[in-house]
């Protein structure tokens, strides 16, 4: 599965929803002022942000379609270049790592591949994701900026 801009802007929630992301679609382009002075050799860029509703990344983006036992978590997951603009930030990639770690434990326990986790053990992975990887009985002090999101989608 390759996550696309349309999936994000249409707020498509897949059954294998996993790590959430809330960052804008953040794309960088050559700075037009810099282009005037350095045509075809721009070195400054501008960022263009498109606000989104926070959404969960499909688990299927976290494993290779070509290599049976390869997980991915971070800027190398299966997304288009535009969708990468929202999933590439550190908080999100850290949560991807948590999901992939949980999926790896499910795969090892059941002697299967990352794809096998999706096909045959997704419910087990979802239980682990619901339980989470954090410490319990600790006050949540993590107030953070949602990256200029459109807010929750109802």
MARNU-914542 format. One record per residue: residue number from 1; residue in three letters; z, y negated, x of N, C-alpha, C in turn. Coordinates in nm, 2 decimals, padded with zeros to 4 digits, m for minus. Each point is the difference from the previous one (the first is absolute). Layout:
# MARNU-914542
+-----+--------+--------+--------+--------+--------+--------+--------+--------+--------+--------+
: num : residu :    n.w :    n.v :    n.u :   ca.w :   ca.v :   ca.u :    c.w :    c.v :    c.u :
+-----+--------+--------+--------+--------+--------+--------+--------+--------+--------+--------+
: NUM :    ala :      Z :      Y :      X :      Z :      Y :      X :      Z :      Y :      X :
...
+-----+--------+--------+--------+--------+--------+--------+--------+--------+--------+--------+
# end
This chain:
# MARNU-914542
+-----+--------+--------+--------+--------+--------+--------+--------+--------+--------+--------+
: num : residu :    n.w :    n.v :    n.u :   ca.w :   ca.v :   ca.u :    c.w :    c.v :    c.u :
+-----+--------+--------+--------+--------+--------+--------+--------+--------+--------+--------+
:   1 :    unk :  00.00 :  00.12 :  00.08 :  00.00 : m00.12 : m00.08 :  00.00 : m00.12 :  00.09 :
:   2 :    unk : m00.08 : m00.10 : m00.04 :  00.00 : m00.13 :  00.08 :  00.04 : m00.11 : m00.10 :
:   3 :    unk :  00.11 : m00.06 :  00.02 :  00.05 : m00.11 : m00.08 : m00.09 : m00.12 :  00.01 :
:   4 :    unk : m00.04 : m00.07 : m00.11 : m00.10 : m00.11 :  00.01 :  00.07 : m00.12 : m00.06 :
:   5 :    unk : m00.07 : m00.12 :  00.02 :  00.04 : m00.12 : m00.06 :  00.01 :  00.01 : m00.15 :
:   6 :    unk : m00.10 :  00.06 : m00.06 :  00.00 :  00.02 : m00.15 :  00.12 :  00.07 : m00.05 :
:   7 :    unk :  00.04 :  00.11 :  00.07 :  00.12 :  00.07 : m00.03 :  00.12 : m00.09 : m00.01 :
:   8 :    unk :  00.01 : m00.09 :  00.10 :  00.11 : m00.09 :  00.01 : m00.01 : m00.11 : m00.11 :
:   9 :    unk : m00.11 : m00.07 : m00.01 : m00.01 : m00.10 : m00.10 :  00.00 :  00.04 : m00.14 :
:  10 :    unk : m00.05 :  00.13 : m00.03 :  00.01 :  00.05 : m00.13 :  00.13 :  00.08 : m00.03 :
:  11 :    unk :  00.09 :  00.00 :  00.10 :  00.13 :  00.06 : m00.01 : m00.01 :  00.14 : m00.05 :
:  12 :    unk : m00.08 :  00.08 :  00.08 : m00.02 :  00.14 : m00.03 :  00.12 :  00.08 :  00.06 :
:  13 :    unk :  00.08 :  00.07 : m00.08 :  00.11 :  00.08 :  00.05 : m00.04 :  00.14 : m00.01 :
:  14 :    unk :  00.00 :  00.06 :  00.12 : m00.04 :  00.14 :  00.01 :  00.12 :  00.09 : m00.02 :
:  15 :    unk : m00.02 :  00.13 : m00.04 :  00.11 :  00.09 : m00.02 :  00.08 :  00.03 :  00.13 :
:  16 :    unk : m00.06 : m00.02 :  00.11 :  00.07 :  00.02 :  00.13 :  00.05 : m00.13 :  00.06 :
:  17 :    unk :  00.04 : m00.09 : m00.08 :  00.05 : m00.13 :  00.04 :  00.12 :  00.02 :  00.10 :
:  18 :    unk :  00.00 : m00.08 :  00.11 :  00.11 :  00.02 :  00.10 :  00.05 : m00.13 :  00.04 :
:  19 :    unk : m00.02 : m00.03 :  00.13 :  00.06 : m00.12 :  00.06 : m00.05 : m00.13 : m00.07 :
:  20 :    unk :  00.09 : m00.09 : m00.03 : m00.05 : m00.12 : m00.07 : m00.04 : m00.11 :  00.10 :
:  21 :    unk : m00.09 : m00.08 : m00.04 : m00.04 : m00.12 :  00.08 :  00.00 : m00.12 : m00.09 :
:  22 :    unk :  00.03 : m00.11 :  00.05 :  00.01 : m00.13 : m00.08 : m00.07 : m00.11 :  00.07 :
:  23 :    unk : m00.05 :  00.02 :  00.12 : m00.06 : m00.11 :  00.07 : m00.14 : m00.04 : m00.06 :
:  24 :    unk : m00.04 : m00.12 :  00.02 : m00.13 : m00.05 : m00.05 : m00.11 :  00.08 :  00.06 :
:  25 :    unk : m00.12 : m00.01 : m00.05 : m00.12 :  00.05 :  00.07 : m00.02 : m00.11 :  00.10 :
:  26 :    unk :  00.03 :  00.02 :  00.12 :  00.00 : m00.10 :  00.11 : m00.12 :  00.03 :  00.10 :
:  27 :    unk : m00.10 : m00.08 : m00.02 : m00.12 :  00.02 :  00.09 : m00.02 : m00.12 :  00.09 :
:  28 :    unk : m00.05 :  00.03 :  00.12 : m00.02 : m00.11 :  00.10 : m00.15 : m00.01 :  00.02 :
:  29 :    unk : m00.04 : m00.13 :  00.01 : m00.14 : m00.03 :  00.02 : m00.01 : m00.11 :  00.11 :
:  30 :    unk : m00.12 : m00.01 :  00.07 : m00.01 : m00.10 :  00.10 :  00.02 : m00.14 : m00.06 :
:  31 :    unk :  00.07 : m00.08 :  00.07 :  00.03 : m00.14 : m00.04 : m00.13 : m00.08 : m00.01 :
:  32 :    unk : m00.04 : m00.06 : m00.11 : m00.12 : m00.07 : m00.01 : m00.01 : m00.11 :  00.10 :
:  33 :    unk :  00.11 : m00.07 :  00.03 :  00.00 : m00.11 :  00.10 : m00.03 :  00.05 :  00.14 :
:  34 :    unk :  00.05 :  00.12 :  00.03 : m00.02 :  00.06 :  00.13 : m00.14 :  00.05 :  00.01 :
:  35 :    unk : m00.06 :  00.04 : m00.11 : m00.14 :  00.05 :  00.00 : m00.09 : m00.11 :  00.04 :
:  36 :    unk :  00.02 : m00.12 : m00.05 : m00.08 : m00.11 :  00.03 : m00.02 : m00.02 :  00.16 :
:  37 :    unk :  00.11 :  00.02 :  00.07 :  00.00 : m00.02 :  00.14 : m00.03 :  00.12 :  00.08 :
:  38 :    unk :  00.02 :  00.12 : m00.06 : m00.02 :  00.12 :  00.08 : m00.08 :  00.10 : m00.09 :
:  39 :    unk : m00.12 : m00.03 : m00.04 : m00.08 :  00.09 : m00.09 :  00.00 :  00.15 :  00.06 :
:  40 :    unk :  00.03 :  00.09 : m00.08 : m00.01 :  00.15 :  00.04 :  00.10 :  00.03 :  00.11 :
:  41 :    unk :  00.09 : m00.09 :  00.03 :  00.11 :  00.03 :  00.10 :  00.13 : m00.06 : m00.04 :
:  42 :    unk :  00.02 :  00.01 : m00.13 :  00.13 : m00.06 : m00.06 :  00.12 :  00.08 :  00.06 :
:  43 :    unk :  00.11 : m00.07 :  00.02 :  00.12 :  00.06 :  00.05 :  00.12 : m00.04 : m00.08 :
:  44 :    unk : m00.02 : m00.09 : m00.10 :  00.11 : m00.04 : m00.09 : m00.04 :  00.06 : m00.14 :
:  45 :    unk :  00.11 :  00.03 : m00.07 : m00.03 :  00.05 : m00.13 :  00.08 : m00.07 : m00.11 :
:  46 :    unk : m00.03 :  00.02 : m00.12 :  00.08 : m00.05 : m00.11 :  00.03 :  00.12 : m00.09 :
:  47 :    unk :  00.12 : m00.01 : m00.07 :  00.04 :  00.11 : m00.08 : m00.03 : m00.04 : m00.15 :
:  48 :    unk : m00.05 :  00.09 : m00.07 : m00.03 : m00.02 : m00.15 :  00.09 :  00.10 : m00.07 :
:  49 :    unk :  00.09 : m00.04 : m00.09 :  00.09 :  00.08 : m00.07 : m00.04 :  00.01 : m00.15 :
:  50 :    unk : m00.01 :  00.12 : m00.05 : m00.02 :  00.03 : m00.14 :  00.12 :  00.07 : m00.06 :
:  51 :    unk :  00.07 : m00.07 : m00.09 :  00.12 :  00.06 : m00.05 : m00.02 :  00.13 : m00.09 :
:  52 :    unk :  00.09 :  00.09 :  00.01 : m00.01 :  00.12 : m00.07 :  00.13 :  00.03 : m00.08 :
:  53 :    unk :  00.00 :  00.10 : m00.08 :  00.12 :  00.06 : m00.06 :  00.04 :  00.11 :  00.10 :
:  54 :    unk :  00.13 :  00.01 :  00.03 :  00.05 :  00.11 :  00.09 : m00.05 :  00.13 : m00.06 :
:  55 :    unk : m00.04 :  00.09 :  00.09 : m00.05 :  00.13 : m00.05 :  00.03 :  00.11 :  00.10 :
:  56 :    unk :  00.00 :  00.13 : m00.05 :  00.02 :  00.11 :  00.09 : m00.12 :  00.06 :  00.06 :
:  57 :    unk :  00.00 :  00.03 :  00.13 : m00.11 :  00.06 :  00.07 : m00.01 :  00.14 : m00.03 :
:  58 :    unk : m00.12 :  00.06 : m00.03 : m00.01 :  00.14 : m00.03 :  00.03 :  00.08 :  00.13 :
:  59 :    unk :  00.07 :  00.11 : m00.02 :  00.04 :  00.09 :  00.11 : m00.13 :  00.05 :  00.07 :
:  60 :    unk : m00.11 :  00.02 : m00.08 : m00.12 :  00.06 :  00.06 : m00.06 : m00.09 :  00.11 :
:  61 :    unk :  00.04 : m00.13 :  00.01 : m00.05 : m00.09 :  00.10 :  00.07 :  00.04 :  00.14 :
:  62 :    unk :  00.10 :  00.08 :  00.00 :  00.08 :  00.03 :  00.12 : m00.04 :  00.13 :  00.07 :
:  63 :    unk : m00.11 :  00.06 : m00.03 : m00.04 :  00.12 :  00.07 : m00.15 :  00.00 :  00.02 :
:  64 :    unk : m00.05 :  00.07 :  00.11 : m00.14 :  00.00 :  00.03 : m00.08 :  00.09 : m00.09 :
:  65 :    unk : m00.12 : m00.04 : m00.03 : m00.08 :  00.09 : m00.08 : m00.07 :  00.10 :  00.09 :
:  66 :    unk :  00.00 : m00.02 :  00.14 : m00.08 :  00.08 :  00.09 :  00.09 :  00.09 :  00.09 :
:  67 :    unk :  00.13 : m00.03 :  00.02 :  00.09 :  00.07 :  00.08 :  00.11 :  00.05 : m00.08 :
:  68 :    unk :  00.02 :  00.13 : m00.02 :  00.09 :  00.06 : m00.09 :  00.14 : m00.04 :  00.01 :
:  69 :    unk :  00.05 : m00.02 :  00.13 :  00.14 : m00.02 :  00.02 :  00.04 : m00.14 :  00.05 :
:  70 :    unk : m00.09 : m00.10 : m00.04 :  00.02 : m00.14 :  00.06 :  00.05 : m00.09 : m00.11 :
:  71 :    unk :  00.12 : m00.05 :  00.02 :  00.06 : m00.11 : m00.09 : m00.03 : m00.13 :  00.07 :
:  72 :    unk : m00.01 : m00.11 : m00.08 : m00.01 : m00.13 :  00.05 :  00.10 : m00.09 : m00.08 :
:  73 :    unk :  00.05 : m00.10 :  00.07 :  00.09 : m00.10 : m00.06 : m00.01 : m00.13 :  00.08 :
:  74 :    unk : m00.05 : m00.10 : m00.06 : m00.02 : m00.13 :  00.07 : m00.14 : m00.05 : m00.03 :
:  75 :    unk : m00.05 : m00.07 :  00.10 : m00.13 : m00.07 : m00.02 : m00.12 :  00.09 :  00.01 :
:  76 :    unk :  00.03 :  00.13 :  00.02 : m00.11 :  00.10 :  00.01 : m00.02 :  00.08 : m00.13 :
:  77 :    unk :  00.07 : m00.03 : m00.11 : m00.01 :  00.08 : m00.12 : m00.14 : m00.03 : m00.07 :
:  78 :    unk : m00.03 :  00.08 : m00.10 : m00.13 :  00.00 : m00.07 :  00.00 : m00.12 : m00.10 :
:  79 :    unk : m00.05 : m00.11 :  00.05 : m00.02 : m00.12 : m00.08 : m00.13 : m00.07 :  00.05 :
:  80 :    unk : m00.05 : m00.08 : m00.09 : m00.11 : m00.09 :  00.04 :  00.05 : m00.11 :  00.08 :
:  81 :    unk : m00.09 : m00.08 :  00.07 :  00.05 : m00.11 :  00.08 :  00.07 : m00.11 : m00.08 :
:  82 :    unk : m00.04 : m00.01 : m00.13 :  00.07 : m00.10 : m00.09 :  00.14 :  00.05 : m00.04 :
:  83 :    unk :  00.01 :  00.13 : m00.04 :  00.12 :  00.05 : m00.04 :  00.10 :  00.01 :  00.12 :
:  84 :    unk : m00.05 :  00.01 :  00.12 :  00.09 :  00.00 :  00.12 :  00.07 : m00.13 :  00.01 :
:  85 :    unk : m00.06 : m00.11 : m00.06 :  00.07 : m00.13 :  00.01 :  00.13 : m00.01 : m00.07 :
:  86 :    unk :  00.03 :  00.10 : m00.09 :  00.13 :  00.00 : m00.07 :  00.10 :  00.11 :  00.05 :
:  87 :    unk : m00.05 :  00.11 :  00.06 :  00.08 :  00.11 :  00.04 :  00.04 : m00.01 :  00.15 :
:  88 :    unk : m00.05 : m00.09 :  00.07 :  00.01 :  00.01 :  00.15 :  00.13 : m00.07 :  00.05 :
:  89 :    unk :  00.09 : m00.05 : m00.08 :  00.12 : m00.07 :  00.04 :  00.11 :  00.09 :  00.03 :
:  90 :    unk :  00.10 : m00.04 :  00.09 :  00.10 :  00.09 :  00.05 :  00.09 :  00.07 : m00.10 :
:  91 :    unk :  00.04 : m00.08 : m00.10 :  00.09 :  00.06 : m00.10 : m00.07 :  00.12 : m00.07 :
:  92 :    unk : m00.12 : m00.03 : m00.04 : m00.08 :  00.11 : m00.07 : m00.03 :  00.12 :  00.09 :
:  93 :    unk : m00.04 : m00.03 :  00.13 : m00.03 :  00.11 :  00.09 :  00.12 :  00.08 :  00.03 :
:  94 :    unk :  00.12 : m00.06 :  00.00 :  00.12 :  00.07 :  00.02 :  00.03 :  00.10 : m00.11 :
:  95 :    unk : m00.03 : m00.05 : m00.13 :  00.02 :  00.09 : m00.11 : m00.10 :  00.11 : m00.01 :
:  96 :    unk : m00.12 : m00.03 :  00.05 : m00.10 :  00.11 :  00.01 :  00.06 :  00.11 :  00.10 :
:  97 :    unk :  00.06 : m00.04 :  00.11 :  00.06 :  00.10 :  00.09 :  00.10 :  00.08 : m00.07 :
:  98 :    unk :  00.08 : m00.06 : m00.08 :  00.10 :  00.08 : m00.08 : m00.06 :  00.10 : m00.08 :
:  99 :    unk : m00.11 : m00.04 : m00.08 : m00.07 :  00.10 : m00.09 : m00.06 :  00.11 :  00.08 :
: 100 :    unk : m00.07 : m00.04 :  00.11 : m00.06 :  00.11 :  00.08 :  00.10 :  00.09 :  00.06 :
: 101 :    unk :  00.11 : m00.05 :  00.05 :  00.11 :  00.09 :  00.05 :  00.05 :  00.09 : m00.11 :
: 102 :    unk :  00.02 : m00.05 : m00.12 :  00.04 :  00.09 : m00.11 : m00.11 :  00.11 : m00.03 :
: 103 :    unk : m00.13 : m00.05 :  00.00 : m00.11 :  00.09 : m00.03 : m00.01 :  00.11 :  00.11 :
: 104 :    unk :  00.02 : m00.04 :  00.13 :  00.00 :  00.10 :  00.11 :  00.11 :  00.10 : m00.02 :
: 105 :    unk :  00.12 : m00.04 : m00.05 :  00.10 :  00.10 : m00.02 : m00.03 :  00.10 : m00.11 :
: 106 :    unk : m00.07 : m00.06 : m00.11 : m00.05 :  00.09 : m00.11 : m00.10 :  00.10 :  00.05 :
: 107 :    unk : m00.10 : m00.06 :  00.09 : m00.10 :  00.09 :  00.05 :  00.05 :  00.11 :  00.09 :
: 108 :    unk :  00.10 : m00.04 :  00.09 :  00.06 :  00.10 :  00.09 :  00.07 :  00.11 : m00.08 :
: 109 :    unk :  00.08 : m00.04 : m00.10 :  00.08 :  00.09 : m00.08 : m00.09 :  00.10 : m00.08 :
: 110 :    unk : m00.11 : m00.05 : m00.05 : m00.09 :  00.08 : m00.08 : m00.12 :  00.06 :  00.08 :
: 111 :    unk :  00.00 : m00.02 :  00.13 : m00.11 :  00.05 :  00.08 : m00.13 : m00.04 : m00.05 :
: 112 :    unk : m00.02 : m00.13 : m00.02 : m00.13 : m00.05 : m00.06 : m00.04 : m00.12 :  00.08 :
: 113 :    unk : m00.11 : m00.06 : m00.04 : m00.06 : m00.12 :  00.06 :  00.04 : m00.12 : m00.08 :
: 114 :    unk : m00.03 : m00.12 :  00.06 :  00.02 : m00.12 : m00.08 : m00.07 :  00.00 : m00.14 :
: 115 :    unk : m00.12 :  00.05 :  00.00 : m00.07 :  00.01 : m00.12 :  00.06 :  00.10 : m00.10 :
: 116 :    unk :  00.06 :  00.11 :  00.06 :  00.07 :  00.10 : m00.08 :  00.12 : m00.06 : m00.06 :
: 117 :    unk :  00.07 : m00.09 :  00.06 :  00.11 : m00.07 : m00.06 : m00.05 : m00.07 : m00.13 :
: 118 :    unk : m00.11 : m00.07 :  00.01 : m00.05 : m00.07 : m00.12 : m00.04 :  00.10 : m00.10 :
: 119 :    unk : m00.07 :  00.10 :  00.03 : m00.06 :  00.10 : m00.09 :  00.11 :  00.09 : m00.07 :
: 120 :    unk :  00.10 :  00.04 :  00.08 :  00.10 :  00.10 : m00.05 :  00.14 : m00.04 :  00.00 :
: 121 :    unk :  00.04 : m00.11 :  00.07 :  00.14 : m00.03 :  00.02 :  00.03 : m00.15 : m00.03 :
: 122 :    unk : m00.09 : m00.07 : m00.07 :  00.02 : m00.14 : m00.02 :  00.14 : m00.03 : m00.07 :
: 123 :    unk :  00.03 :  00.09 : m00.10 :  00.13 : m00.02 : m00.07 :  00.12 :  00.00 :  00.10 :
: 124 :    unk :  00.00 :  00.09 :  00.10 :  00.10 :  00.00 :  00.10 :  00.01 : m00.12 :  00.08 :
: 125 :    unk : m00.12 : m00.05 :  00.04 : m00.01 : m00.13 :  00.08 :  00.05 : m00.11 : m00.09 :
: 126 :    unk : m00.04 : m00.01 : m00.12 :  00.05 : m00.11 : m00.09 :  00.15 :  00.00 : m00.02 :
: 127 :    unk :  00.06 :  00.12 :  00.00 :  00.15 :  00.01 : m00.01 :  00.06 : m00.06 :  00.13 :
: 128 :    unk : m00.05 :  00.03 :  00.11 :  00.05 : m00.06 :  00.13 : m00.02 : m00.15 :  00.00 :
: 129 :    unk : m00.12 : m00.05 : m00.04 : m00.02 : m00.14 : m00.01 :  00.10 : m00.07 : m00.09 :
: 130 :    unk :  00.03 :  00.06 : m00.11 :  00.09 : m00.06 : m00.10 :  00.14 :  00.00 :  00.06 :
: 131 :    unk :  00.04 :  00.10 :  00.07 :  00.13 :  00.00 :  00.07 :  00.01 : m00.10 :  00.11 :
: 132 :    unk : m00.11 : m00.02 :  00.07 : m00.01 : m00.10 :  00.11 :  00.06 :  00.04 :  00.13 :
: 133 :    unk : m00.02 : m00.08 :  00.10 :  00.05 :  00.03 :  00.13 :  00.11 : m00.09 :  00.05 :
: 134 :    unk :  00.06 : m00.08 : m00.09 :  00.10 : m00.10 :  00.04 :  00.14 :  00.06 : m00.01 :
: 135 :    unk :  00.09 : m00.08 :  00.06 :  00.14 :  00.04 : m00.01 :  00.05 : m00.04 : m00.14 :
: 136 :    unk :  00.09 :  00.07 : m00.06 :  00.05 : m00.03 : m00.13 :  00.13 : m00.07 :  00.00 :
: 137 :    unk :  00.04 : m00.07 : m00.11 :  00.12 : m00.07 : m00.01 :  00.01 : m00.12 :  00.09 :
: 138 :    unk : m00.11 : m00.06 :  00.03 : m00.01 : m00.12 :  00.09 : m00.06 : m00.11 : m00.09 :
: 139 :    unk :  00.06 : m00.12 :  00.01 : m00.05 : m00.11 : m00.08 : m00.14 : m00.03 :  00.05 :
: 140 :    unk : m00.09 : m00.03 : m00.09 : m00.14 : m00.04 :  00.03 : m00.01 : m00.15 :  00.03 :
: 141 :    unk : m00.01 : m00.03 :  00.13 : m00.01 : m00.14 :  00.04 : m00.14 : m00.04 :  00.04 :
: 142 :    unk : m00.10 :  00.08 : m00.03 : m00.13 : m00.03 :  00.04 : m00.08 : m00.08 : m00.11 :
: 143 :    unk :  00.02 : m00.13 :  00.01 : m00.08 : m00.09 : m00.09 : m00.11 : m00.05 :  00.09 :
: 144 :    unk : m00.12 :  00.02 : m00.05 : m00.12 : m00.03 :  00.08 : m00.11 : m00.06 : m00.09 :
: 145 :    unk : m00.09 : m00.07 :  00.07 : m00.11 : m00.06 : m00.07 : m00.10 :  00.10 : m00.04 :
: 146 :    unk : m00.05 :  00.00 : m00.12 : m00.10 :  00.09 : m00.05 : m00.14 : m00.04 :  00.04 :
: 147 :    unk : m00.01 : m00.09 :  00.09 : m00.13 : m00.03 :  00.06 : m00.09 : m00.07 : m00.10 :
: 148 :    unk :  00.05 : m00.08 : m00.09 : m00.08 : m00.08 : m00.10 : m00.06 :  00.09 : m00.10 :
: 149 :    unk :  00.07 :  00.10 : m00.05 : m00.06 :  00.10 : m00.09 : m00.01 : m00.07 : m00.14 :
: 150 :    unk : m00.07 :  00.07 : m00.09 : m00.01 : m00.04 : m00.14 :  00.12 :  00.05 : m00.07 :
: 151 :    unk :  00.09 :  00.07 :  00.06 :  00.11 :  00.06 : m00.07 : m00.03 :  00.14 : m00.05 :
: 152 :    unk :  00.11 :  00.05 : m00.06 : m00.02 :  00.14 : m00.05 : m00.10 :  00.01 : m00.11 :
: 153 :    unk : m00.08 :  00.11 :  00.00 : m00.10 :  00.02 : m00.10 :  00.07 :  00.08 : m00.11 :
: 154 :    unk : m00.01 : m00.05 : m00.13 :  00.07 :  00.07 : m00.11 : m00.10 :  00.08 : m00.08 :
+-----+--------+--------+--------+--------+--------+--------+--------+--------+--------+--------+
# end
